């Protein structure tokens, strides 16, 4: 059961509210259509229900608001607009990544591709899909966790009649198994044909909440569709005969050779055309849209309103059979999609008796890590970034070696004095900035849960994966630079200095710090560009300030700090660990290290502060 109570959008500088005190419900076991003209507030209503926009009111999904549901993706499946995914990611990788986010096995992605009939497109990139295929991918993503409720915004917009029929067949199948389906549309005929209940809104306010039969009887007008090369002559004939018979007939010119005749039927129009010798190419009874018609060409009769039309026959639903050639759902695939068992059917009016989902849940602390690994390696971005960094570093190291007078540490890191950061640090910062920047640009996690989830599990997974990428990139850079120097100058492998630990720790700390700065800054400012800018701001802006603050002799020297820390520890560590502690302290005492630590602390506090405003769960 979905219950929306008092949904009201926030005023925007005196503008009219897009949604104003909207209350309705979508019952389990039925398909509900939210009908309204473009701009009437349908999409805003869905976004208010999903807490994507600020406003008043509350929406209960089986008795709980969205922010109190531990795993919203398992309760609500959403399709809002386009598929939120990186265009360079394949269909299968996109669904596998969402499987990790929803806590379901990765094999569920292949099962859903079979259900929606696009198993042959699993290796296609999202950016190459047609509108119909993209809509199928969106439905597969919405059904991954076997949700009880489906919310879809204009799901059939732009689709062919066959694709639209297939779509509503799938929605009808979900409702038949006890789920609740709510979709928006601006087409009154589509709502009457495919929904069990129609909720009509105008300017954000509720107009009517009716079942489909009552809606078709009271708000749709029957008409006769005529196509003739003599449209003006036939309209004149019908008008004269209607006035002579004192009947109310409305004639509307749709286009050059088309007429819509309201208040009559095919027999009367056909007989009038035959008597006056008017050629007719098409004559059919149709159901017109609700609302004001086009400007009428002629109106005959004396009655102030049109004669009420008889109730039309019930429009059949689309669940009786799959559309031929549209990838219809087999019984096994349908059971895999909705968790149904071959025997027994639930009571469609009792959402609590919906059959238990057959989808195995994959939880635990490694779920965010699975998601992040699939997100990172689902595209070629890490490989391309590493290749570019290695190429630039090798060239820079060769130039520095050719010029001479460059210390070995800077030579292997390819870090000239003129550059604020070496190429490897910039690459690590870029990979870190993409961690959250890609989430906000292609919000795979935001489609049904508002902002990107700010749980510590997701943040820890992003920091851990980015740290490993940064360390791997740093080791590959040093190895590539050493190999390039040995190959070009025939100097053999560089000798290992006696004090190698402190430079190695400094190098690792620099790369990991840049990666983490990019992660936190992109999470705070919601942009990969802002994340990379924060990485560059550390050596350009923060380091000079730190150097100025640290200039001069220290009032309290820290000599012997390692031995004092060893004395305070509960467990005695070996004396060799003093070298590691001293190396870490030297790194932090450097201006760059101090600036990175201070920047990370500020960004972490800012990330936590912005996360306090989010009620979203991971």
Number of C-alpha atoms within 10 A of each C-alpha: 22 24 19 21 17 17 24 23 24 18 13 9 6 7 8 13 16 21 27 22 16 19 18 17 18 24 25 28 25 25 26 28 30 29 27 23 17 12 13 19 24 27 22 19 24 24 21 24 25 22 22 17 16 12 18 16 17 20 23 16 22 17 10 13 18 25 16 13 15 12 18 22 29 21 18 24 25 25 24 17 15 14 22 20 22 21 17 16 20 21 26 23 22 27 29 26 23 25 26 23 25 24 25 22 17 18 11 23 27 17 18 26 25 22 26 26 19 19 17 9 16 19 12 16 18 24 15 12 15 10 14 18 18 18 23 23 28 24 25 26 25 26 27 28 31 27 22 28 29 24 22 24 20 20 23 22 16 11 15 12 11 13 20 19 22 26 25 22 22 21 24 24 22 29 25 19 26 28 31 30 27 26 25 25 23 21 17 24 18 17 25 27 17 23 27 20 24 28 24 25 20 19 18 24 19 18 14 15 20 16 16 21 19 17 20 27 18 14 15 20 21 24 23 23 22 23 19 19 14 14 21 16 14 23 22 16 17 23 22 16 15 20 15 11 11 13 18 20 24 22 25 20 19 18 10 12 15 19 24 27 25 22 19 22 17 17 13 12 20 17 11 16 19 12 9 11 10 17 15 18 11 12 18 14 16 15 17 19 18 18 11 6 11 11 10 14 15 17 20 20 19 13 11 7 9 15 13 11 15 10 14 14 9 13 15 11 16 21 19 10 12 19 19 10 9 16 16 20 21 12 12 12 19 22 19 20 29 25 20 23 16 9 5 8 14 17 16 19 16 14 21 16 14 20 18 12 19 14 17 11 14 16 14 8 11 15 20 24 20 17 21 24 16 20 22 20 13 19 17 11 14 19 11 11 17 22 15 14 22 24 14 17 25 25 15 21 25 20 15 19 18 12 9 10 9 17 12 14 15 16 24 26 26 29 22 17 10 6 11 17 22 20 23 31 27 22 26 34 30 26 30 34 32 26 29 27 27 19 24 21 15 16 20 23 21 16 23 24 25 19 20 23 19 20 15 12 16 21 20 13 20 24 22 17 18 31 23 15 22 30 20 15 24 27 16 16 25 21 16 19 24 21 17 19 23 14 12 10 11 10 10 12 13 12 7 8 10 6 10 11 15 18 17 15 15 20 21 20 21 24 28 26 26 34 35 31 33 37 32 30 30 29 30 22 18 20 22 27 17 18 32 27 18 25 29 20 15 25 20 14 12 18 20 15 15 18 15 10 10 14 9 8 7 8 6 6 8 9 9 10 14 17 13 10 11 17 12 9 9 7 8 9 11 8 11 8 12 17 14 15 17 18 20 18 17 15 20 17 13 16 20 22 23 19 24 25 17 15 23 21 14 15 22 19 14 16 19 16 12 14 18 10 9 15 15 23 16 19
